């Protein structure tokens, strides 16, 4: 009732989520010089707690992102990219991933839906821990194909994507 439409509600939820991800990236950036791996894992866990990937496919194509959401997404993306650049430069995270990889990994984690909510959350945490081990440098081997680009990810927000 507080929103003019379902689309307005979804936009609000997405905007809140994107802003929280920026906050978590900046928090991690503040500690990256002391412990790069610790800062990265803290970010990943805090981003998960903040709902990263929770809306994902459930709202894709159901609304058109407004200028405010696009701008906030770019700010959060830039903060996360800065964090990733710094932890990669420190040798803590494999060099062949990018921010879009991380965002899509969160969506995949949220897709684990077995049992009740408690069990699903437990399994999502399990797989987050597994993903973190796979992201740690040095990489066990190269990844196939190129990482997704921002344009690919952003295009999913359009109604006609």
Buried (B, 14 or more C-beta within 10 A) or exposed (E): EEEEEEBEBBBEBBBEBBBBBBBBBBBBBEBBEEBBBBBBBBBBBBBBEBBBBBBBEEBBEEBEBBEEBBEBBBBBBEBBBBBBBBBBEBEBBBEBBBBBBBBBBBBEBBEBEEEEEEEBEEBBBEBBEEBBEEBBBEBEEEEEEEBBEBEEBBEBBEEEE
